[in-house]
Amino acid sequence: MPMDRVIHQRRIVISGREECIRVAFVKNRKRISILVDDAGGIQVRCPSGIPLKQVDALLVREKEWLNNRLSNVRLHSHHRQQLGEGTPLPFLGDCLTLRLGHWGRGTVFRCGDDLWITRIILDDLNHELDIRRPLERWYQRGARAYFAQRLDYWARKMGVSFNQLHVRGQKTRWGSCSCRGNINLNWRLMWAAPRVVDYVVVHELSHLSHMDHSAAFWERVGRFVPDYLECRKRLKAIRSPW
C-alpha cells in the first residue's frame, strides 16, 4: 500500500442491503470521487484531511446513484462468463477460443482462432485472476498497434493531424479528444467489429475540427462513416465478455 494513502471503511444500507465502502485518503488529491468496480465494490477517494462525516454525508446524498449503479453492475454480472478452457472471446469481429496450458513461461499467443495462455495452474483458487491479467495485457498490446494504424489511416483521409495516442481502460468512455489534440481510446474497443472501431476513431478525429457535438460535427462524422448511427447502436450493445 502506498505511504501517501490512508484507508478507512464505512458501511451504508442501500435498498435494504448493507454495503461496505472503502475510503482512501490520497495525498495531493483535489476532489472526492466515488467509484463502483465491475464486481460491485465501492471506493471513495478523497483529499487528505477531509473529515469522515463529510464522506458519510456524500454517501447519503449519492445513495440513489449508488443504488442504480450497483443494480446495473449486478445485472450485467449475471451475464458474464467465467474465464476458463473454451471460453469464447470477441476480437475485432472474430470469435477466439481461450485455451489454457500448464506448460510454458506464462505467455499469451494466438494460433489461428485459438488464444493460448500458458503456465496456468487450474487447481489454484485464483486461477481466473491469473487468466484475466495476462489476457487484458494481450488485448492492450493489440489495441496500441491497431489503434495507431487506424488513426494514421483516418487522419490522412480526413486531412487532420493529432498529437498523441493514449490507450486507456475507462469504464464509461470509448474515447475522447483533448484540446491539445491527444486521442484517448479504450482498449475494450478490441471487443468490437473493425467498422465500429473506425467509427470511434473518426468520431474523435472529428473533434479536432469541432470540439462539440453540433450538427456540423455530426455532418463531418457522417461524411466518412455514413452508417455511424448503426455503429453507435452496435457500440452500446457491447458487454464485457468476462
N, C-alpha and C positions, 0 to 999 in steps of 0.2 A: 504494500500500500504506500503511495507517495506520502512524503512527510508533510506536504502542504495541504493534505486533505484530512478532515476530521469527520467521522461517520457517526450518525445517531439513527435511531429507529423510532418511528411513530406509528400509531395504529388509528384507523378510522373505519367506521362502519358505512359501507356503501351498498344500498339495496339489500340490507339485512345480512350482509356478509362482511366479516372483519378483514380488512386488508392491512398488511404490513408494508410500511413505506420506509425506504432507505433515504436518509437525508445526508447529503455530502456538503460540507462547508469547504470551499475551494479558494485558496489564496489567489488574489488578483482577479477573481471573477467579478463581473459588473452587475449581473442581474440574476433573479431567481427564475428557474425553469423547471417544469415537471415533464418527466419522460416516462412512457409506458412501453416496455420492450415487447417483443413478439411472444414471450412466454407469459405476459401479464404482470411482470414485475414492475413496481413503481419506484421511481427515484426522483428526489427533489435535489437540485444543485443550486447552492446558494453562495453569495459572497461571505467571506469570513466576518463574524461579528453580528450577523443577523440573529435576533432573538428567536428561540424556538416557538414562542407564542405567535410570531408573525408568520412562521411556516404553517402552524396549525390553522391560522385564520385563512391563509391562502388555500389550504386543502379544503376547508369548508366552503369557500367561495366557488371553488372549481369542482365541487362534488358531482354536479350534473355532467360536466365534461368528462370527468374521470369514469363515471358510470357508463357513458356512451362509448368511450374509448375501450374500456375493459370488455364491454359486451361485444364490440366489433372484433377485438383480438381473440376472444374465446370462441366466437362463432367461426372465425377463419381457422382456428387451431384444430377444429374437428375435421376440417377438410385436408389438413396437411398429412402427408405420408411420412412414415419413418424411413430414415436412410438406412439402406441395407442392400444385400445382394439382390440384383434385379430391379432396383428402383428406377423408374423412368425419369429422365432429366431433360428438360427443354433446353435447346441450344440453337439460337438463330434459325428457328423454323424447323430444325431437326429434333428427333427424339433419341437421345442417347440412353444406353442401359448401363447402370452402375455395376461394376464388377470389383470384387474385393479379393486381395491376395495377402496371405500372411507372410509371404516372402518379400525380398527386395529391401530397398532403403527408404521407404516412405515417399515414393514418387507418385505423381499423377500423370497419366498419359492416355491419349486417345488412340484406339486401334479400331478403325472402321466406325461402327456405330456403338462400340463399347468404350466406356470411360473407366479406366483402371485406377484404383488407389491401392498401393501396396503397403505392407507392414501393418496390417490391421489385425489386432488380436480380438477375435469375436467374443471371447469369454470375459473381456474387460467390461465392467459396468458402464464405463464412459465411452464405449466404442463409437456411439453415434456422434459425440462431440469430436472424437478423433477423425471421423469421416468428414464432418461439416467444415472444419477449419481448413484442411488442405483443399477441399472441394471449392470453397469460396475463394481461396487464393488462386486456384486454377482459372476460375471464371474471371477474376480481376485481371490476371495477366492477359487473358484473351481479350478482355474489354479494352485494355490500354492500346493494344495493337490494332484491333478492329476499329475502334472509335477514331484513332488517329488517321487511319486510311479513309474513312468515310468523311471526316471533317475536311481533309485536304481535297477530296474529290468535290464535295459540295461547295466549299469556299471558292474554288476555281470556277465552278459552274455558275455561281451566284455573283461572282465578281467582288468578293469581300475578303478581308483578312482578319484573322483572330489572333489573339496574343498567345495564350497557353491553354492546353487541355488539362483538366484535372478530373480524375476518375474518383467518384465518391461512393458512399454507401448510405445515402439518405433514406429515411424511412417513408417520407411523404412526397418527395420530388423526383421526377425522372431526369430533370436537367435544369440548368439556369445559365444565364449570361450576365456577367458583371459589367459595370460601366467602363472597366479597363479593357474589355474585350476578351476576358477569360471565359472559357466554356467549361462548365461542370456537367458531367454526365454520370448517371448512376450505373454501376456495373451490372445491376439486375436487369438492365435492358437486354442483356445477352439471353434472357429467357424469351424474348420477343422475336418475331419474324424480321428479316432484314428490312423489309419495307417500313415497318413500324419504327425501327431504329433510325432509318433515314428521315422519317417524318420528324422525330425529336431533334435530330441534327439540324435539319432545315429550320425548324421552329426556333432553335437557339441562335442560329446564324442570322435569322431574320431580325432578331433583336439588335443586331449591330446597326441596322438601319432604322428600326422603330423600337424604342425601349418601352413598349406598352403593348396592349392587345387591341389596338384600334382597328378600324376597317381597313386602313392602309396596310397594317401588319398582316392581317389575315389574307388580304389580296396577294401580298408577296409570298406568303406560305403556299397559297393555292396555285400560284404561278409555277412552282416547282414540284409540288405534291398535290395534284388535283383531287385525289381521293383522301385528303387529310381528315375529313370528318369520319370516314371509316377507320382510318388509322387511330384516331382518338378513341373510338369505341373499343378497338382491339387492345389499346393500351390500358384502358380502365378495367378490362376483363382479366388482366394478368393477375394471378395469385401465386404466392410463394409456394414452390413445389416441395419445400421441407420446413 
